[in-house]
């Protein structure tokens, strides 16, 4: 039950103290539930406790409206069905968050949800939802609580972007996850309605306010310079010829990082002619490392399962690489090697090449941080780095920009955008146009409107003067 208390503030108006009105109510909480939920066998629902909460209002009318809203939400009848609903509503938000995540494993098993997508949901719950809602009884979470969460979220500072507000896409993802958990709680009888549905929030921005994402595609010369640095021929870096070849491969095939990590020996199809070697790359799977384990799944979309041809000069390099592969006779062996543990620095700080590990795929994120970043900076290219105590965040060349490099070079060479879209595995042709339209040459398809004048197959007899309708009402 909520009630109102009136307090006099130190402020005065017309010689009288200004009053404030506090709405006070009791709220049920349970032990803080994380992911996974720590379950006590003797009390699986957690320890129940109550605490007072309060909100201040400048007018009694606003306070009474809030009090009535809380009392209506807390009203419970005497039937057994309502008693069960109250018991379910007393369970904390963290309980339903964990249960919802576990329920999504069914979709993963049925192929309706990717495991890495479920992993992203769990990260969002941990990072954004458990702190404000984890121990709160799910039935006590109202629209005002959701609005407060949304307000704090849009003001939250990004650790990766120099203290700037987190991206709109992150806000949308966190809000969408909250809606899904609350919908799950409603489906299981804990709440009668989803409070997020009563909050006015849209993920779209106003027309003209959306900033266009800036890609950093490399030129062919820059790709060659980075490859030379990785091969130990420039920049004074340790020599990794296999990674030099891999960077060229990424820039001239357009594969995503997870698709590249998922490549196996059997995914290269060679055709050797009298003068040239041809190679087609079969993109069949992706591999990502989650919590130390490798997760193999299908590519991003149905059209991402594809065949990508590479230039003849690159095909010949890949043929030599595949022939010299220590596990060349194993079709399922990883195409690109990882590195063995042991760092890459001597005691004096001098870098050295770490022996390769051909037993497992290459973790592409680690490759970017430890191998590609130094190579980019050695040839004068900026690398993306998060903010530190001494320097702001820097938006530079990312690993994904090698994929953009492929698209830009192909389009500027005159390859039709629909063919580029197929090679890149985009879900739609319009996605390719929206992303790379600025790089399509103007002369591709005709820069001028030179459509011919329409003509008749047969002449029409001239009408009588009385039947002619003047133009422009003359």
Buried (B, 14 or more C-beta within 10 A) or exposed (E): EBEBEEEEEEEEEEEEEEBBBBBBBEBBBBBBBBBEBEEEEEEEBBEBEEEEEEBEBEEEEBBBEBBEBBEEBBEEEEEEEEEEBBEBBBBBBBBBBBBBBEEBEEEBEEEEBBBBEBBEBBEBBBEBBBEBBBBBBBBBBBBBBBBEBBEEBEEBEBEBBBEEBBEBEBBBBBBBBBBBBBBBBBEBEBBEEBBBEEBEBEEEEEEEEEEEEEBBBBEEEBBBBBBBBBBBEBBEBBBBBBBBBBBBBBBBBBBBBBBBBBBBBEBBEBEEEEEEBBBBBBBBBBBBBEEEEBBEBBBBEEBBBBEBBBBBEBBBBBBEBBEEBEBEEEEEBBBBBBBEEEEBEEEEEEBEBBEBBBEBBBBBEEBBBBBBBBBBBBBEBEBBBEBEEEEEBBBBBBBBBBBBBBBBBBBBEEBEBEEBBBBBBBEEEEEBBEBBEEBBEEEEEEEEEEEEEEEEEEEEEEEEEEEEEEEEEE
